[in-house]
Amino acid sequence: MHQIGVVGLSYRHVGVDEVARFSVPKTEVAARLPALRDALGVSEVFYVGTCNRVEILFSMPDGAAAGDARREVFRALIGRDPVGGEATRILRAWTGEAAVEHLFLVACGLDSAQAGEQEIAAQIRLAWETARDARVCGPTLDKLLSEALSMANRVHKLEANVRTPSLADLAADRIIRHFNGKPATVALLGVSPMTKRCGMILHRAGIPLLVVNRTLQTAEEYAATVGGRAVQLDQFREAPSDVGALVLAAGGNEPLLDGKSLPKVAAAAGPRAPLLLDFGVPPNADPQATKAAGIARVGMDDLIQAAQERRLSQLMRLAPVRAAIDERLDRLRGELATRAIGRQLADLRGSFEQIAAEEVERALAEEFANLDASQREMLQRFASTVARRLAHLPLAGIRAAAAHASADAVDAFFREAKLRRPET
């Protein structure tokens, strides 16, 4: 696993504004991935960005050991060199087994603000598809991401009878409490996993929904599943409907609602100001403009804080998942180590067989020269079988050791194990 590295940042170490600064707009990810791979000098790369984290997973070429790539990642995502130690202050780095462990924890939701949430696995799967389409994800990362999502699926099965709340659940609960039994419509701006889950919860609670999206057809398709109405974003900005709450979750760097449209939203709602829940990173509604319009805004920092209050109890319940991750890491360590030295193992096995074949040919030319064709073939097969059996012990030993020894130690073994027929 020594060739694997991860660089990332999340709500656990920085604010969502900092996460937003390092986020790549979804529409640009595929185009920027090859340049990111080249900037890091790696053979494979994977990027996933969510509302509260950015993670870059990479694999080094030719089995080289991964190093701390925070400066390179900072430069690639921000567009300038870091100064004053800001790369090491803002970004976190993991290499080797720690990197793979971090990937598993993220995929299983154990590193999420709402421990155990399942949206992150879907986001990783989509990001993996993007990386494969961009041809920057090869056999090593494919193996790791497949294992991580398999582990996440196992977690979901373990949690089949337990409904793990997500940030979307917390947002829906906040809206229901805000309405306090009084009828009102909720506007969902952007058709994303967050708005979809929030919308389904609100729909089951009997709350009318208005789906707003840049593409009207997409809004109409989702609105049909929750019995709601649909409207195009520009139309809503110009003439907003009377809504009691808004849920915003869309990609891109431009706000969905600004200083021009927010006062219209407040005016349409009448005397009771609407509640606005903003999942955007960066914010989908400018915080200052929202405040100036008299609208109460709940941002990602507020939702994460609410989730943190439940985090410890969630982690205690998910303790068996942590044990399952350790078990999977142990197995994966051996598989990746064997894959990394596969060619060298084959060469070493070939050296054993070559020595045996050379010795048989020498013997057949000298002391066994009188053997007939059938006997000569039998002797050659016998020598080949003995060579393979003799090779098994050192091959099995180095295969097991490779999972725990350093790359330098393994390379040293193969350098010294270049078998040659002894001089006669």
Buried (B, 14 or more C-beta within 10 A) or exposed (E): BBBBBBBBBBBBBBEBEBBBBBBBEBEEBBEBBEEBBEBBEBBBBBBBBBBBBBBBBBBBEEBBBBEBBBBBBBBBBBEEEBEEEBBBEBBBBBBBBBBBBBBBBBBBBBBBBBBBBBBBBEBBBBBBEBBBEBEBBBEBBBBBBEBBBEBBBBBBEBBEEEEBBBBBBBBBBBBBEBBEEEEBBBBBBBBBBBBBBBBBBBBEEEBBBBBBBBEBEBBBBBBEEBEBBBBBBEEBBEEBBBBBBBBBBBBBEEBBBEBEBBBBBBEBBEEEBBBBBBBBBBBBBBEEBBEEBEBEBBBBEBBBEBBBEBBEEBBEBBEEBEEBBEEBBEEBBBEBBBBBBEEBBEBBBEBBBBBBBEBBEEBBEEEEEEBEEEEBEEBBEEBBEEBBEBBEEBBEEBBEBBBEBEBEEBBEBBEEEEBEEEEE
